[in-house]
């Protein structure tokens, strides 16, 4: 077809010819204004409709401009039609028609809802307006607004239905325009080939003219782009560029044409085009030229200069939806995801979330961001991003995988409660396939076991036993369930599970037999345990099961006081599996048994064999360490001290040695031998200087000992060294709290305050964090008493108020905090506020007693005294009566404090005649 440089706008069909009836100037003016509003809304809002509702990663989100043109057409069409009625706005009115006020009002409401983005409400209004339309023009306008809104809300099916109804009711109006709408629906449905056919037909028939012609060309170029027909799309955009010369269309078409050239690997030609852009300098979106330059660097695999260019480009752009920039960001991110530095993709994906032209694009960008953090081992960021992802896209097709990943991340960070909460949603969702629910239940059970919450694991495992898809899957759950019962000391339940599975031929049969043996041992059913152990050996399901069966056979024989048989069984195990998991234990136990039966030569033989085969056995130091505590708990302190010294000499680098020496430090402190404790800690500092965890604890203990020796300054110096050297130590917050206590005891409240603030910041929402907040308030209050600065008492009051808002604050801490807040209010001359706090302490304690709680009454009594003093100080009969009421409450709660309140009550009654 021959492309026209300027497309004439068709004259609107008028329902009422001028020679029959003339519309009022006011109705025409209203039509013009509504047309302008509608067209502007169409122009600005429709542009985002497709991109905001796309479901394709490389799909509809690539559209840049082709949806803009319907709005321009409507604007020019409606205004042109009004202006060509031949009626001047100031002409005299002749027989004005009746205005359809109901339709006009409902249509305006629909427009308003559309403009604010409430598309569902707009649809409701336009559906109502459709029933109120009284002429063809009103009905036509309503259909087109309704179709536009359905497309904006991404309801292509409903839009198609309205197009069909529109054609049935107004078959002779807007036929070609309906075809264009149908193409829009197909594009939303990602049926680009069919959309292209319709658009090609419209173009070949010269069916579309005016502003809508631009829309046709833009849609056609887009349909070809989405099918990666880069050369064909380039030609279509060139036609549009020429047709729209001198208008904004020219620049829009230019951008799309160059983009297609870049995607078609025509980098030299694209660079030349981008260097010849002076004619577009005044365009509002001229910055998109730089975006194309960035895209060209990415497509040309020039990532280093692209990163530098992106930094400069990003500083100039606003974080608004931008299709071109989004495509480039995703392409750059994809490169780094596949490189050795996946976290380099974070900046591109984070920005892509804001520049995404559609909800689906934002979802995909955030999903990739989760993966990048996960691959880059940034667990905390991965969890936070994944949780936001589920919050935003709870019905996403990959929500199951995301939930499973979040649960694993939480478990890796030992936040088992959150790990379980996240995955429980999957297990409880009966609409999901059972395979996924089973997988989630297994993971949930592992989370429970990892957190030692064995009771919580039981329902997960019962779910798998009932619904497992294979026998081995169900029996695996049985084994884990039996183990859970066993570890929870629920031995009858464990025995029932293990006994049942021990009879079922599966790959878990041997392990369930061993579980049965161990459970029977706990139940002291040794004869049955021996039979089960021997059955395991005879079953020969696997070497591991047989080895365990042999070990427990020997072990149970020993429990049955059959040492000769037991020692033979241990020897048989060590001979058959000399490198097995139980060989060292078997030799160790055999040596003990030989010693017990006074067969010393054989005992020596076992010992020699043990040393020869296992000279660096991991349990050697552990056994000696246990002997330290066994001796201590048995009252043999001297032997415990000797064993500790042996560990120090024989295993100087072992953690067991460090643990024993820490015990000795505590023992020396308790015996008031602080100098000896300090000396031992100095020796330990040298011994364990290469072990950061132990070295950190040594410094803390040295500070504690220094404080015990009244060397507060030295203690704080030690703790400051600790803070500098071990910023990541798990005891860091506790050490800050200790430093605060030391400074506070020495009345250095300002220094103490800084330590407590750091501690509270590190442990928000924890018992330690709440305790630190309380100490901050105490220090602030003490500073006020010392310096009389109002800011200090105000800070104390604010801290106490904040602390009272903590949901997990204990009853006693709540009472203590309320009491201290009341004292602060007294210092701030807020007597009424103080009384309110004191009375709340009293009444909270009263409620707690009624509910059967056993609490310390100290803060209730303190609050009562404070309230009484305040009432008495005011010296009015009413305050005296209030004080007496407090006495009555305290007596009712048996807190009369040896009758002291009775005396005070009598004095008040006498003085005020009460």
C-alpha positions in Angstrom: 0.0 0.0 0.0 1.1 3.6 -0.5 2.0 5.2 2.8 0.5 8.6 3.4 2.5 11.2 5.1 -0.5 12.6 6.8 -3.6 10.6 7.4 -6.9 12.4 7.4 -9.2 12.0 10.4 -12.6 10.6 9.4 -15.7 12.7 10.3 -17.7 11.2 13.1 -21.1 9.8 12.1 -23.7 12.1 13.7 -26.8 10.4 15.1 -28.9 13.5 14.6 -28.2 15.4 11.3 -28.2 19.2 11.7 -31.3 19.7 9.5 -33.3 17.5 11.9 -32.2 18.5 15.3 -29.4 20.7 16.8 -27.6 19.7 20.0 -27.3 22.3 22.8 -24.1 24.2 23.1 -23.8 22.8 26.6 -24.1 19.2 25.5 -21.5 19.8 22.7 -19.2 21.4 25.2 -19.7 18.5 27.6 -19.0 16.1 24.8 -15.8 17.9 23.9 -14.6 17.9 27.5 -15.4 14.3 28.0 -13.7 13.4 24.8 -10.6 15.2 25.9 -10.6 13.6 29.3 -11.3 10.1 27.8 -8.7 10.5 25.2 -6.0 11.7 27.6 -6.9 8.9 30.0 -6.8 6.5 27.0 -3.4 7.9 25.9 -1.7 7.8 29.3 -3.3 4.7 30.8 -3.7 2.3 27.8 0.1 2.6 27.2 0.6 0.5 30.3 -2.4 -1.9 30.0 -0.7 -4.6 28.0 2.7 -4.4 29.7 1.1 -4.4 33.2 -0.7 -7.6 32.5 1.6 -9.6 30.4 2.4 -13.2 31.2 5.4 -13.6 29.0 9.0 -13.0 29.8 9.9 -12.0 26.3 6.3 -11.3 25.4 4.0 -8.3 25.5 6.2 -6.5 27.9 8.4 -5.4 25.0 5.8 -3.1 23.6 7.0 0.5 23.9 4.5 2.7 22.2 1.9 1.0 20.1 -0.9 1.3 22.6 -0.5 5.1 22.7 -2.2 5.7 19.5 -5.8 4.7 20.2 -6.1 7.6 22.6 -4.8 10.1 20.1 -7.2 8.8 17.6 -10.2 9.1 19.9 -9.2 12.6 20.9 -8.9 13.9 17.3 -12.0 11.9 16.3 -14.3 13.2 19.0 -13.1 16.7 18.8 -13.2 16.8 15.0 -16.7 15.4 15.0 -17.9 18.0 17.5 -16.2 20.8 15.7 -17.7 19.8 12.3 -21.3 19.8 13.5 -21.4 23.3 12.2 -22.7 24.7 15.5 -20.8 27.5 17.1 -20.7 27.3 20.9 -22.3 30.8 21.1 -25.0 30.2 18.5 -28.6 30.6 19.8 -30.2 27.3 21.0 -32.9 25.9 18.8 -35.1 23.0 20.1 -32.4 21.6 22.5 -32.6 17.8 22.9 -33.2 16.2 26.3 -29.8 15.3 27.9 -29.4 11.7 29.0 -28.4 12.7 32.5 -28.3 9.1 34.0 -26.0 7.9 31.2 -23.8 10.9 31.4 -23.4 10.6 35.2 -22.6 6.9 35.1 -20.2 7.3 32.3 -18.4 10.1 34.1 -18.2 7.8 37.2 -16.7 5.1 35.0 -14.1 7.5 33.6 -13.2 8.6 37.1 -12.8 5.1 38.4 -10.7 4.3 35.3 -8.5 7.3 35.8 -7.7 6.3 39.4 -6.9 2.7 38.4 -10.0 1.0 39.9 -10.7 -0.9 36.8 -13.2 -3.4 38.3 -15.3 -0.5 39.5 -15.0 1.3 36.2 -16.2 -1.9 34.5 -19.2 -1.9 36.8 -20.1 1.7 36.0 -19.7 1.2 32.2 -21.9 -1.9 32.3 -24.5 0.2 34.0 -24.0 3.0 31.5 -24.6 0.4 28.7 -28.1 -0.2 30.0 -28.8 3.5 30.3 -27.7 4.4 26.8 -30.6 5.9 24.7 -29.0 6.4 21.3 -26.4 4.7 19.1 -23.7 7.3 19.8 -24.0 6.8 23.6 -24.0 3.0 23.2 -21.0 3.1 20.8 -19.0 5.3 23.3 -19.9 3.0 26.2 -18.8 -0.2 24.3 -15.5 1.3 23.4 -14.8 2.5 27.0 -15.8 -0.8 28.4 -13.6 -2.7 25.9 -10.7 -0.4 26.8 -11.2 -1.0 30.5 -11.4 -4.8 30.1 -8.1 -4.7 28.2 -6.6 -2.4 30.8 -7.6 -4.9 33.5 -6.1 -7.7 31.4 -9.4 -9.5 30.8 -9.0 -10.2 27.1 -11.8 -12.8 27.1 -14.3 -10.3 28.5 -13.0 -7.7 26.0 -13.6 -10.2 23.2 -17.1 -10.8 24.4 -17.9 -7.1 24.4 -16.5 -6.7 20.9 -18.8 -9.5 19.7 -21.8 -7.9 21.4 -20.8 -4.5 20.0 -20.8 -6.0 16.5 -24.3 -7.6 17.0 -25.9 -4.4 18.3 -24.2 -1.9 16.1 -23.1 -4.0 13.0 -22.8 -0.9 10.7 -20.6 1.1 13.1 -16.8 0.9 13.7 -16.3 -2.4 11.8 -12.6 -1.8 11.1 -12.0 -0.4 14.6 -13.5 -3.6 16.1 -11.0 -5.6 14.1 -8.3 -3.5 15.5 -9.6 -4.2 19.0 -9.7 -7.9 18.2 -6.0 -7.7 17.2 -5.4 -6.0 20.6 -7.1 -8.9 22.3 -4.9 -11.4 20.4 -1.8 -9.5 21.3 -2.7 -9.7 24.9 -3.3 -13.4 24.5 0.2 -13.7 22.9 -1.3 -14.9 19.7 1.0 -12.7 17.7 0.7 -14.6 14.4 -3.1 -14.2 14.3 -2.9 -10.6 15.3 -0.4 -10.0 12.5 -2.9 -11.4 10.0 -5.6 -9.1 11.0 -3.3 -6.1 11.0 -1.8 -7.0 7.7 -5.3 -7.2 6.2 -6.3 -3.8 7.6 -3.2 -2.3 6.2 -3.5 -3.9 2.7 -7.2 -2.7 2.5 -6.3 0.8 3.5 -9.1 0.3 6.1 -7.7 2.5 8.7 -6.8 6.2 8.4 -6.3 9.1 10.7 -4.6 8.8 14.0 -5.7 5.2 14.2 -3.5 4.4 11.3 -0.5 5.0 13.5 -1.9 2.6 16.0 -2.2 0.0 13.3 1.4 0.3 12.2 2.7 0.3 15.7 0.7 -2.8 16.6 1.9 -4.5 13.4 5.5 -3.8 14.2 5.0 -5.1 17.7 3.4 -8.3 16.5 6.4 -8.9 14.2 8.9 -8.1 17.0 7.3 -10.6 19.3 7.9 -13.2 16.6 11.5 -12.0 16.3 10.9 -10.9 12.7 13.4 -8.2 13.2 13.9 -7.2 9.5 10.1 -7.1 8.8 9.5 -5.1 12.0 12.2 -2.7 11.0 10.4 -2.0 7.7 7.1 -1.5 9.4 8.6 1.0 11.8 10.2 2.8 9.0 6.8 3.3 7.3 5.5 4.6 10.6 8.4 6.9 11.0 7.8 8.4 7.6 4.0 8.6 8.1 4.5 10.4 11.4 7.1 12.8 10.3 7.0 16.0 12.3 5.0 14.4 15.0 5.9 12.4 18.1 5.2 9.3 16.1 8.4 9.8 14.2 10.6 9.6 17.3 8.6 6.6 18.7 9.0 4.7 15.4 12.7 5.6 15.2 13.3 4.1 18.7 11.5 0.9 17.8 13.2 0.6 14.4 16.7 1.0 15.9 15.8 -1.5 18.6 14.9 -4.0 16.0 18.1 -3.3 14.1 20.1 -3.9 17.3 18.3 -7.2 18.0 19.1 -8.2 14.4 22.8 -7.7 15.2 23.2 -4.7 12.9 25.4 -2.9 15.3 27.3 -0.7 12.8 24.1 0.6 11.2 22.4 1.1 14.6 25.4 3.1 15.9 25.1 5.4 12.8 21.4 5.9 13.4 22.0 6.8 17.1 24.6 9.3 16.2 22.1 11.1 14.0 19.5 12.2 16.5 19.7 15.9 16.6 16.2 16.3 15.1 14.8 14.6 18.2 16.5 16.7 20.9 13.2 18.3 22.0 11.4 15.0 22.5 10.3 14.3 26.0 11.7 10.8 26.0 14.9 11.6 24.3 16.8 9.8 27.1 15.7 6.6 25.4 18.3 7.1 22.8 20.9 6.5 25.6 19.0 3.4 26.7 19.3 2.1 23.1 23.1 2.7 23.3 23.2 0.7 26.5 21.2 -2.1 24.9 23.6 -2.1 22.0 26.6 -2.6 24.4 24.8 -5.4 26.1 23.7 -7.2 22.9 27.3 -6.7 21.5 28.6 -8.5 24.7 30.5 -5.4 25.8 29.7 -5.8 29.5 32.5 -3.8 31.1 31.8 -0.5 29.2 28.1 -1.3 29.5 28.4 -1.3 33.3 30.2 2.1 33.3 27.7 3.5 30.9 24.8 2.2 33.0 26.0 4.0 36.1 25.9 7.3 34.3 22.6 6.5 32.6 20.9 5.3 35.8 21.8 8.5 37.6 19.8 10.5 35.0 16.7 8.4 34.9 13.7 8.1 37.1 12.6 4.7 38.5 9.5 4.5 36.3 8.3 1.7 33.9 10.4 1.7 30.8 10.3 -1.3 28.4 13.6 -0.6 26.7 15.6 -0.1 29.9 14.0 -3.2 31.5 15.0 -5.4 28.5 18.6 -4.2 28.8 18.7 -4.7 32.6 17.4 -8.3 32.2 20.0 -9.0 29.5 22.8 -7.7 31.6 21.6 -9.6 34.7 21.4 -12.8 32.7 25.1 -12.4 31.7 26.3 -12.1 35.3 24.0 -14.8 36.6 25.9 -17.2 34.4 29.3 -15.8 35.4 31.5 -16.3 38.4 30.1 -13.2 40.1 26.3 -13.7 40.2 25.8 -10.9 42.8 26.9 -8.4 40.2 23.4 -9.0 38.7 21.7 -7.6 41.8 21.9 -3.9 40.8 20.3 -4.7 37.4 17.5 -6.9 38.8 16.8 -4.4 41.6 16.4 -1.6 39.1 14.4 -3.8 36.7 11.8 -4.3 39.4 11.1 -0.6 39.2 11.4 -0.2 35.4 9.3 -3.3 34.6 6.5 -2.3 32.3 4.1 -5.0 33.6 3.2 -6.9 36.7 4.5 -10.1 35.2 7.8 -8.5 34.3 8.2 -7.3 37.9 7.5 -10.8 39.1 10.1 -12.3 36.9 12.7 -9.7 37.9 12.1 -10.3 41.6 12.1 -14.1 41.1 15.5 -13.9 39.4 16.7 -11.6 42.2 15.8 -14.4 44.7 17.9 -16.9 42.7 20.8 -14.5 42.4 21.0 -14.0 46.2 20.6 -17.7 46.7 23.4 -18.7 44.3 25.5 -15.9 45.7 25.1 -17.3 49.2 23.5 -14.1 50.6 20.9 -16.0 52.6 19.4 -13.1 54.5 18.8 -11.1 51.3 17.4 -14.2 49.6 14.9 -14.7 52.3 13.8 -11.1 52.5 13.4 -10.9 48.8 11.6 -14.3 48.5 9.2 -13.3 51.3 8.3 -10.1 49.4 7.9 -12.2 46.3 5.3 -14.4 48.0 3.6 -11.4 49.5 3.3 -9.8 46.1 2.7 -12.9 44.0 1.2 -15.5 46.3 -0.5 -17.3 43.3 2.6 -17.4 41.1 3.1 -20.7 39.3 6.5 -21.1 41.1 5.2 -20.2 44.5 5.8 -23.8 45.7 9.5 -23.8 44.7 9.9 -20.4 46.3 8.4 -21.5 49.6 10.6 -24.6 49.7 13.6 -22.4 49.0 12.6 -19.9 51.8 12.2 -22.8 54.2 15.6 -24.1 53.5 17.1 -20.7 53.8 15.5 -20.1 57.2 16.6 -23.6 58.3 20.2 -22.8 57.2 20.0 -19.7 59.4 18.6 -21.8 62.3 15.3 -19.9 62.3 13.3 -23.1 62.4 10.0 -21.5 63.4 9.9 -19.4 60.3 11.2 -22.3 58.2 8.2 -24.4 59.3 5.6 -21.6 59.0 6.6 -21.0 55.4 6.2 -24.6 54.3 3.1 -25.5 56.3 1.1 -23.5 53.9 2.0 -26.0 51.1 1.2 -29.0 53.2 -2.3 -27.7 54.1 -3.2 -26.7 50.6 -5.4 -29.6 49.4 -5.5 -28.2 45.9 -1.9 -28.9 45.3 -0.7 -32.3 43.9 0.0 -34.8 46.6 3.6 -35.2 45.3 4.4 -31.6 46.2 2.6 -31.8 49.6 4.6 -35.0 50.4 7.9 -33.3 49.5 6.9 -30.3 51.7 6.0 -32.6 54.6 9.4 -34.3 54.4 11.2 -31.0 54.5 9.0 -29.8 57.3 9.8 -32.9 59.3 13.5 -32.3 58.8 13.1 -28.7 60.0 11.4 -29.9 63.1 14.1 -32.5 63.8 16.8 -29.9 63.2 15.3 -27.7 65.8 14.8 -30.6 68.2 11.0 -30.0 68.1 10.3 -33.7 67.7 6.7 -33.4 68.7 6.0 -31.0 65.8 7.6 -33.6 63.4 5.0 -36.3 64.3 2.0 -34.9 62.3 4.2 -34.2 59.3 5.5 -37.8 59.3 2.0 -39.3 59.9 0.8 -37.3 56.9 3.5 -39.0 54.7 2.8 -42.5 56.2 -0.8 -42.1 55.2 -0.4 -40.4 51.8 3.1 -41.5 50.5 3.1 -42.4 46.8 5.5 -45.4 47.2 6.1 -48.1 49.8 9.7 -46.9 50.4 8.5 -43.3 50.8 6.0 -44.4 53.4 8.5 -46.6 55.2 11.1 -43.8 55.2 8.5 -41.7 57.0 7.9 -44.5 59.5 11.6 -44.8 60.3 11.9 -41.1 60.9 8.7 -41.1 62.9 9.9 -44.0 65.1 13.2 -42.1 65.6 11.3 -39.0 66.5 9.3 -40.9 69.1 12.5 -42.5 70.4 14.3 -39.2 70.8 11.2 -37.8 72.5 11.4 -40.7 75.0 8.0 -41.9 73.8 9.2 -45.5 73.7 5.9 -47.4 73.4 5.0 -45.3 70.4 8.4 -45.8 68.9 8.3 -49.5 69.4 4.9 -49.8 67.7 6.2 -47.9 64.6 9.5 -49.8 64.4 7.9 -53.3 65.1 5.4 -52.7 62.3 8.0 -51.6 59.7 10.4 -54.4 60.8 8.0 -56.8 59.2 7.7 -55.0 55.9 10.3 -55.7 53.1 11.6 -52.3 52.1 15.0 -50.6 52.0 14.2 -49.3 55.5 13.6 -52.7 57.1 17.1 -53.1 58.6 17.1 -49.6 60.0 13.7 -50.1 61.6 14.9 -53.3 63.2 17.8 -51.4 64.7 15.4 -48.8 65.9 13.4 -51.6 67.5 16.5 -52.9 69.2 17.4 -49.5 70.7 13.8 -48.9 71.8 13.6 -52.3 73.5 16.9 -51.5 75.3 15.3 -48.3 76.6 12.3 -50.3 77.8 14.7 -52.8 79.4 13.3 -55.6 77.3 16.8 -57.0 76.8 15.9 -60.5 75.7 13.6 -59.2 73.0 16.2 -56.6 72.0 18.8 -59.4 71.6 16.4 -61.4 69.3 15.8 -58.3 67.2 19.5 -57.5 66.9 20.3 -61.1 65.8 17.4 -60.9 63.2 19.1 -57.8 61.8 22.4 -59.7 61.3 20.6 -62.6 59.7 18.6 -60.3 57.4 21.8 -58.9 55.8 20.0 -56.0 54.2 23.2 -54.0 54.1 26.7 -54.0 55.6 25.8 -50.9 57.7 22.7 -52.6 59.1 24.6 -55.9 59.8 27.4 -54.0 61.5 24.9 -52.2 63.8 23.2 -55.5 64.4 26.4 -57.1 65.5 27.3 -54.1 67.8 23.9 -54.1 69.5 24.1 -57.9 69.9 27.3 -57.5 71.9 25.9 -54.5 73.7 22.7 -56.3 74.8 24.7 -59.4 75.9 26.6 -57.1 78.2 23.4 -55.7 79.6 22.2 -59.2 80.2 25.3 -59.8 82.3 26.8 -62.3 79.8 30.3 -60.7 79.4 32.0 -63.7 77.8 29.5 -63.8 75.0 29.6 -60.1 74.8 33.3 -59.8 74.4 33.3 -62.5 71.7 30.6 -60.5 69.9 32.7 -57.3 70.1 35.8 -59.1 68.8 33.8 -60.7 65.9 32.6 -57.2 64.9 36.1 -55.7 65.0 37.4 -58.6 63.0 34.7 -58.5 60.3 34.6 -54.7 60.0 38.0 -53.5 61.1 37.5 -50.1 59.4 33.8 -49.9 60.2 32.0 -47.3 62.2 31.8 -49.4 65.3 35.3 -51.0 65.3 36.8 -48.5 67.7 33.8 -48.7 70.1 33.9 -52.5 69.9 37.6 -52.6 70.9 37.1 -50.1 73.6 34.2 -52.1 75.1 36.0 -55.4 74.7 38.9 -54.0 76.6 36.6 -52.8 79.4 34.9 -56.2 79.6 38.2 -58.1 79.8 39.3 -55.7 82.5 36.0 -56.3 84.4 36.4 -60.1 84.3 40.1 -59.6 85.3 41.5 -61.0 82.1 44.3 -58.4 82.2 46.4 -59.9 79.4 43.4 -59.7 77.0 42.6 -56.2 78.3 46.1 -55.1 77.5 45.8 -56.7 74.1 42.6 -54.8 73.3 44.2 -51.5 74.5 47.2 -52.0 72.3 45.1 -52.9 69.4 42.9 -49.8 70.0 46.0 -47.5 70.1 47.5 -49.1 67.1 44.4 -48.9 65.0 42.9 -45.6 66.3 45.8 -43.5 67.6 43.9 -40.3 67.0 40.5 -41.4 68.0 38.1 -38.5 68.3 36.5 -39.7 71.5 39.7 -39.9 73.6 39.6 -36.3 74.8 35.8 -36.5 75.1 36.0 -39.5 77.5 38.5 -37.7 79.7 36.4 -34.6 79.7 33.4 -36.5 80.8 35.4 -37.9 83.6 36.0 -34.4 84.9 32.4 -33.7 85.3 31.6 -37.2 86.6 34.1 -36.7 89.3 32.9 -33.2 90.1 29.2 -34.3 90.3 30.3 -37.2 92.4 32.0 -34.9 94.9 35.6 -35.9 94.0 36.8 -32.4 93.2 40.5 -33.4 93.5 40.1 -36.1 90.8 38.2 -33.7 88.6 41.1 -31.2 88.9 43.6 -33.9 88.1 41.6 -35.0 85.0 41.5 -31.4 83.8 45.3 -31.2 84.1 45.7 -34.4 82.1 43.6 -33.0 79.4 45.7 -29.8 79.4 48.9 -31.9 79.0 47.7 -34.6 76.6 45.2 -32.7 74.4 46.2 -29.0 74.6 44.3 -27.9 71.4 41.1 -29.8 72.0 37.8 -28.0 72.6 37.1 -30.5 75.4 40.3 -29.3 77.0 39.1 -25.7 76.8 35.7 -26.7 78.2 37.3 -28.4 81.2 39.6 -25.4 81.8 36.6 -23.0 81.7 35.0 -25.2 84.3 38.2 -24.9 86.4 38.1 -21.1 86.1 34.5 -21.1 87.3 35.5 -23.3 90.2 38.3 -21.0 91.2 36.1 -18.0 91.0 33.5 -19.6 93.2 36.2 -20.4 95.7 37.2 -16.7 95.7 40.6 -17.6 94.1 40.3 -14.9 91.5 44.1 -14.5 91.1 44.5 -18.2 90.2 41.6 -17.9 87.8 43.2 -14.9 86.1 46.5 -16.7 85.8 44.8 -19.8 84.2 42.9 -17.6 81.8 46.2 -16.0 80.7 47.7 -19.4 80.0 44.5 -20.4 78.1 44.8 -17.2 76.0 48.2 -18.4 74.7 47.0 -22.0 74.2 43.9 -21.1 72.2 45.0 -17.9 70.4 44.3 -19.4 67.0 40.7 -20.5 67.9 38.6 -17.3 67.6 35.6 -18.7 69.4 37.5 -19.9 72.5 39.8 -16.8 72.5 36.7 -14.5 72.5 35.2 -16.3 75.5 38.6 -16.1 77.3 38.6 -12.3 77.1 35.1 -12.1 78.4 36.0 -14.4 81.3 39.1 -12.3 82.0 36.9 -9.2 82.2 34.5 -11.0 84.6 37.4 -12.0 86.8 38.9 -8.5 86.7 35.6 -7.1 87.8 35.4 -9.6 90.7 38.9 -8.3 91.7 37.4 -4.7 91.7 39.4 -3.8 88.6 36.6 -2.3 86.7 38.8 -0.1 84.4 40.8 -3.2 83.4 37.6 -5.1 82.8 36.3 -2.5 80.4 39.7 -2.3 78.6 39.5 -6.1 78.1 35.9 -5.8 76.8 36.8 -3.0 74.4 39.6 -5.2 73.0 37.1 -8.0 72.6 34.6 -5.6 70.7 37.4 -4.6 68.4 38.8 -8.1 67.7 35.6 -10.2 67.6 32.8 -8.1 66.0 31.1 -11.3 64.7 31.3 -13.3 67.9 27.9 -14.8 69.0 28.4 -13.4 72.5 29.0 -9.9 71.3 25.6 -8.6 72.6 26.0 -10.3 75.9 29.5 -8.8 76.3 28.0 -5.3 75.6 25.4 -5.9 78.3 28.2 -7.0 80.7 30.2 -3.9 79.9 27.1 -1.8 80.6 26.7 -3.5 84.0 30.3 -2.8 84.9 30.1 0.8 83.9 26.8 1.2 85.7 28.0 -0.3 88.9 30.7 2.3 88.9 28.1 5.1 88.3 29.4 5.9 84.9 25.9 6.0 83.5 26.8 7.8 80.2 29.2 5.0 79.2 26.9 2.3 80.4 24.1 3.9 78.3 26.2 3.6 75.1 26.9 -0.1 75.8 23.2 -0.9 76.5 22.1 1.0 73.4 24.4 -1.1 71.2 23.2 -4.3 72.9 19.6 -3.4 72.3 20.2 -2.6 68.7 21.9 -6.0 68.1 19.2 -8.1 69.8 15.8 -6.4 69.1 12.8 -8.3 70.2 14.7 -10.7 72.4 14.8 -11.0 76.2 18.4 -9.6 76.2 17.3 -6.7 74.0 14.4 -5.9 76.3 16.6 -6.1 79.3 19.1 -3.7 77.6 16.2 -1.3 76.9 15.3 -1.4 80.6 18.8 -0.6 81.5 18.9 2.3 79.1 15.9 3.8 80.9 17.5 3.2 84.2 20.8 4.9 83.2 18.8 7.8 81.7 16.9 8.2 84.9 20.1 8.0 87.0 21.7 10.7 84.7 18.7 12.9 85.4 19.2 12.5 89.1 22.8 13.4 88.7 22.7 16.3 86.2 19.0 17.4 86.3 18.8 17.5 82.5 15.2 17.2 81.4 16.2 15.4 78.2 17.5 12.5 80.2 14.3 11.9 82.1 12.3 12.3 78.9 14.5 9.7 77.2 14.0 7.3 80.2 10.2 7.7 79.9 10.2 7.2 76.2 12.3 4.0 76.6 9.9 2.6 79.2 6.9 3.4 77.0 8.6 1.7 74.0 9.4 -1.3 76.2 5.8 -1.6 77.3 4.8 -2.1 73.7 7.0 -5.2 73.4 4.5 -8.1 72.8 6.6 -10.7 74.6 7.3 -8.6 77.7 6.9 -10.8 80.9 4.3 -9.8 83.5 7.0 -9.0 86.1 9.1 -6.9 83.6 5.9 -5.2 82.6 5.2 -4.3 86.2 8.7 -3.1 86.8 8.7 -1.0 83.7 5.4 0.6 84.5 6.6 1.4 88.0 9.7 3.0 86.7 7.7 4.9 84.1 5.5 6.3 86.9 8.6 7.5 88.7 9.7 9.3 85.6 6.4 11.0 85.3 6.7 12.1 88.9 10.0 13.7 88.0 8.4 15.4 85.0 5.6 16.8 87.3 3.0 14.5 85.7 1.4 13.3 88.8 -1.8 12.1 87.1 0.2 10.1 84.6 2.3 8.6 87.4 -0.9 7.5 89.3 -2.2 5.9 86.2 1.0 3.8 85.9 1.1 2.9 89.6 -2.5 1.8 89.6 -2.0 -0.2 86.4 0.7 -2.2 88.2 -1.6 -2.9 91.1 -4.6 -3.9 88.9 -2.5 -6.0 86.6 -1.1 -7.9 89.6 -4.7 -8.4 90.9 -5.8 -9.8 87.6 -2.8 -12.1 87.5 -3.6 -13.5 90.9 -7.2 -14.2 89.9 -5.9 -16.1 86.9 -3.8 -18.3 89.1 -0.4 -16.9 88.3 2.2 -17.0 91.0 4.2 -13.8 90.8 6.5 -11.8 92.9 4.5 -8.9 94.6 7.5 -6.6 94.9 6.5 -4.2 92.1 2.9 -4.2 93.2 3.9 -3.2 96.7 6.3 -0.6 95.4 3.6 0.9 93.2 1.2 0.9 96.0 3.6 2.8 98.3 4.3 5.3 95.5 0.7 5.9 94.7 -0.2 6.3 98.4 2.6 8.8 98.9 1.4 10.8 95.9 -2.2 10.9 97.2 -1.1 11.8 100.7 1.2 14.5 99.4 -1.8 16.2 97.6 -3.6 16.5 101.0 -7.2 16.4 99.9 -10.0 14.2 101.3 -10.5 12.7 97.9 -6.9 11.7 97.6 -7.0 10.3 101.2 -10.0 8.2 100.1 -8.1 7.0 97.0 -5.2 6.0 99.2 -7.5 4.1 101.6 -8.9 2.3 98.5 -5.3 1.2 97.6 -4.9 -0.1 101.2 -8.1 -2.1 100.8 -6.9 -3.6 97.5 -3.5 -4.6 99.0 -5.2 -6.2 102.0 -7.5 -8.1 99.7 -4.5 -9.5 98.0 -2.8 -10.3 101.3 -0.1 -7.7 100.7 -0.6 -5.6 103.9 3.1 -5.7 104.7 2.8 -6.7 108.4 -0.2 -4.3 109.0 1.7 -1.2 108.0 -1.2 -0.2 105.7 -3.6 -0.5 108.6 -1.8 2.1 110.5 -1.6 4.5 107.6 -5.3 3.9 106.9 -6.3 4.8 110.5 -4.3 8.0 110.4 -6.0 9.1 107.2 -9.4 8.2 108.4 -8.9 10.2 111.6 -7.4 13.2 109.9 -10.0 13.5 107.1 -13.0 12.1 109.0 -13.4 9.2 106.5 
